[in-house]
Amino acid sequence: MSTLESRIGELWAARPDLDAGDPAVVATVHEAIDALDVGEARVAEVLDDGTVRVNQWCKQAILLLFSTAEMSTIELGPFEFADKIPLKTGYAARGVRVVPGASARWGSYQAPGVIMMPSYTNIGAHVGANTMVDTWATVGSCAQIGANVHLSGGVGIGGVLEPPQAAPVVVGDNCLVGSRCIVAEGARLGDGVVLGAGCVLTASIPVIDAATGQELGRGSVPPWSVAVSATRQREFDGGTFGVPCVLVIKHLEPGQGHDKAKLNAVLRDHGAVA
């Protein structure tokens, strides 16, 4: 992989003068996208110390694909699309269940056991084993979704391609993301997080512990916690207004299984249901 990384780096450095029709250029870019498509490479990964490492060369490969690929017509039954990037195929051989109405772009990865209800997954995204992408959910470009996750109906996971060094959204393993949540701008959910319906989490949204009032950070919900959408009062020149935040209302034991009945009771008490 290091050889492929260096070749993509060379093409990236020379991109102002690249010949988009050069077979060698196209072959190298396609090799990188194929590696993303089958999970041999990924845009970002969580290191042992909890930090996120962005593999910039993977993003560079995607951007090079956009600049070198040509528009083409894709016909799928009665539907017609016009795009530079084809849709994925071969789901059955990969052990992925895809309900009619779902689609994913070439260069995204779905591990065995993934279920895609009518939904959309963009290039560079990585979806872990046994995760469900529920109806009308969107997994944006380069988003990293863990294993055994449920992205509920209408969830919007934001994408990020540029700049190449920018960290994408990262959702840990065993998470439950409630209906109509938005997680964007490189926000992060630790392992085991339950995010109540309708939460908006971006890089600038504060995350607050309900028991202490302490701000735990911005744009990141700690592992094994249950969080809901909330507001906190702030004084402005024009008056006092409720500013959005995410409120951690319960801490779970690490590895504790999600009892949906109990979680729904907790969320209902706070006006949010997963």
C-alpha positions in Angstrom: 0.0 0.0 0.0 2.9 2.4 0.7 3.9 2.2 -3.0 0.3 3.1 -4.1 0.3 5.9 -1.5 3.5 7.4 -2.9 2.2 7.1 -6.5 -0.9 9.0 -5.6 1.2 11.6 -3.8 3.2 12.1 -7.0 0.1 12.5 -9.1 -1.3 14.9 -6.5 1.8 17.1 -6.6 1.7 17.2 -10.4 -2.1 17.6 -10.7 -2.0 21.0 -12.5 -0.2 19.4 -15.4 -1.9 16.0 -15.4 -3.3 14.5 -18.6 -6.7 13.2 -17.5 -6.7 10.8 -20.4 -3.3 9.2 -19.6 -3.9 5.5 -19.1 -1.2 5.3 -16.4 -2.8 8.1 -14.4 -6.3 6.6 -14.7 -5.0 3.1 -13.7 -3.3 4.4 -10.6 -6.3 6.4 -9.5 -8.6 3.5 -10.1 -6.3 1.2 -8.2 -6.6 3.5 -5.1 -10.4 3.7 -5.4 -10.6 -0.1 -5.7 -8.6 -0.4 -2.5 -11.2 1.9 -0.8 -14.1 0.0 -2.4 -13.0 -3.4 -0.9 -11.8 -2.0 2.5 -8.1 -2.5 1.9 -7.6 1.2 2.4 -9.7 3.7 4.3 -9.7 7.5 4.6 -9.4 7.6 8.4 -8.9 5.3 11.3 -9.0 5.6 15.1 -5.6 4.9 16.7 -5.0 3.1 20.0 -4.7 6.5 21.8 -8.1 7.5 20.6 -7.0 10.1 18.1 -8.1 10.0 14.4 -5.5 9.6 11.7 -6.5 10.9 8.3 -4.9 9.1 5.4 -4.7 12.1 3.1 -3.6 10.1 0.1 -7.0 8.4 0.0 -8.8 11.7 -0.2 -6.3 12.9 -2.8 -7.2 9.8 -4.9 -10.9 10.6 -4.7 -10.3 14.2 -5.7 -8.1 13.0 -8.6 -10.9 10.7 -9.7 -13.3 13.6 -9.9 -10.8 15.6 -11.9 -9.9 12.8 -14.3 -13.2 10.9 -14.8 -15.6 11.7 -17.6 -19.4 12.0 -17.4 -21.3 8.9 -18.4 -24.9 7.8 -18.5 -25.9 5.0 -16.1 -29.1 3.1 -16.8 -30.7 1.1 -14.1 -34.0 -0.4 -15.1 -36.3 2.6 -15.8 -33.9 5.0 -14.1 -31.2 7.0 -15.7 -28.3 8.8 -14.0 -25.5 11.0 -15.3 -22.4 11.0 -13.2 -18.6 10.6 -13.2 -18.6 7.7 -10.7 -20.4 4.4 -11.1 -22.6 2.7 -8.5 -21.3 -0.3 -6.5 -22.2 -3.8 -7.6 -21.6 -7.4 -6.4 -23.3 -6.9 -3.0 -24.4 -10.6 -2.6 -20.8 -11.8 -3.0 -19.7 -9.3 -0.3 -22.4 -10.5 2.1 -24.3 -7.1 2.0 -28.1 -6.8 2.0 -29.4 -4.0 -0.2 -33.1 -3.1 -0.3 -34.4 -1.6 -3.6 -34.0 2.1 -3.4 -30.6 2.0 -1.7 -27.4 3.0 -3.5 -23.7 3.4 -2.8 -21.0 4.9 -4.9 -17.9 2.9 -6.1 -15.1 3.7 -3.6 -17.3 3.3 -0.5 -17.0 0.1 1.6 -19.6 -2.0 3.3 -18.4 -4.9 5.5 -20.2 -8.2 5.6 -23.6 -8.1 7.3 -24.3 -4.5 6.5 -28.0 -3.8 5.7 -28.8 -0.9 3.4 -32.5 0.2 3.5 -33.4 2.8 0.8 -30.5 5.1 1.6 -27.3 6.6 0.1 -23.6 6.1 0.8 -21.1 8.3 -0.8 -17.5 7.6 -2.0 -14.8 7.2 0.6 -17.3 6.1 3.3 -16.5 3.0 5.4 -19.4 1.1 7.0 -18.5 -1.6 9.5 -19.9 -5.1 9.9 -23.5 -5.7 10.7 -24.4 -2.0 10.6 -27.9 -0.9 9.4 -28.2 2.2 7.3 -31.9 2.7 7.7 -34.5 4.3 5.4 -33.5 7.7 3.9 -30.3 7.8 5.9 -27.3 9.4 4.2 -23.6 8.4 4.8 -21.5 11.3 3.5 -18.2 11.1 1.7 -15.4 9.7 3.7 -17.5 9.2 6.9 -16.3 6.3 9.0 -19.1 4.2 10.6 -18.3 1.4 13.0 -19.6 -2.1 13.4 -23.0 -3.0 14.9 -24.3 0.5 14.4 -27.9 1.5 13.7 -28.3 4.7 11.7 -32.0 5.3 12.1 -34.4 6.7 9.6 -33.4 10.0 8.1 -30.1 10.3 9.8 -27.7 12.6 8.0 -24.0 11.8 8.4 -22.0 14.7 6.9 -19.2 14.2 4.4 -15.9 16.0 3.9 -13.4 15.8 1.1 -11.6 19.1 1.2 -9.2 20.0 2.6 -7.6 16.5 2.4 -6.2 16.7 5.9 -9.7 17.4 7.5 -11.0 14.6 9.7 -14.3 13.1 8.6 -17.2 12.1 10.8 -16.3 9.1 12.9 -19.0 6.9 14.5 -17.7 4.2 16.8 -18.9 0.6 17.2 -22.2 -0.4 18.8 -23.8 3.1 18.4 -27.5 3.9 18.0 -28.1 7.1 16.2 -31.7 8.3 16.5 -34.1 9.3 13.7 -33.3 12.6 11.9 -30.0 13.2 13.8 -27.4 15.2 11.9 -23.7 14.5 12.6 -21.4 16.6 10.5 -18.2 18.7 10.3 -16.0 16.0 11.5 -18.0 15.4 14.7 -17.4 12.1 16.6 -19.4 9.5 18.5 -17.4 7.2 20.8 -18.2 3.5 21.0 -21.5 2.6 22.5 -23.1 6.0 22.1 -26.9 6.4 22.0 -27.8 9.7 20.3 -31.5 10.7 20.8 -33.7 11.6 17.9 -33.2 14.9 16.3 -29.8 15.7 17.7 -27.5 18.0 15.8 -23.8 17.5 16.4 -21.2 19.5 14.6 -17.6 20.5 15.5 -18.9 23.6 17.3 -21.7 22.1 19.3 -20.9 21.8 23.0 -21.4 18.5 24.7 -22.5 18.9 28.4 -22.8 16.4 31.3 -26.3 16.8 32.7 -25.2 15.6 36.2 -22.4 18.1 36.6 -23.1 20.9 34.1 -19.5 20.4 32.9 -18.7 20.9 29.2 -17.1 17.7 28.0 -15.9 19.3 24.8 -17.3 20.2 21.4 -18.4 18.0 18.6 -17.6 14.7 20.4 -19.8 12.5 22.6 -17.8 10.3 24.9 -18.0 6.5 24.7 -20.9 4.6 26.3 -23.2 7.5 27.0 -26.7 8.4 26.2 -27.1 12.0 24.8 -30.1 14.1 23.7 -30.6 17.5 22.0 -30.8 20.5 24.4 -30.2 24.2 24.7 -28.5 26.4 27.2 -29.2 30.0 28.0 -26.8 32.6 26.7 -26.9 36.4 27.0 -26.6 38.5 23.8 -27.1 42.1 23.1 -30.5 41.4 21.8 -31.6 39.3 24.8 -31.4 35.8 26.3 -31.5 32.9 23.8 -31.3 29.2 24.0 -28.1 28.0 22.2 -28.1 24.4 21.0 -26.0 21.8 22.8 -26.0 18.0 23.3 -26.7 16.8 26.8 -25.3 13.6 28.2 -28.0 12.2 30.4 -26.7 8.8 31.2 -23.4 6.9 31.3 -23.3 3.2 30.5 -20.9 0.6 31.6 -18.3 -0.1 28.8 -19.5 -2.9 26.7 -23.0 -2.7 28.2 -25.5 -4.0 25.7 -28.3 -1.6 24.6 -31.6 -2.6 26.1 -33.8 -0.7 23.7 -36.8 -0.8 26.0 -34.9 0.8 28.9 -33.2 3.3 26.6 -36.5 4.4 25.1 -37.8 5.0 28.6 -34.8 7.2 29.4 -35.1 9.1 26.1 -38.9 9.6 26.6 -38.2 11.1 30.0 -36.1 13.7 28.2 -38.4 14.2 25.3 -36.4 12.2 22.7 -36.8 8.7 21.4 -34.1 6.8 19.5 
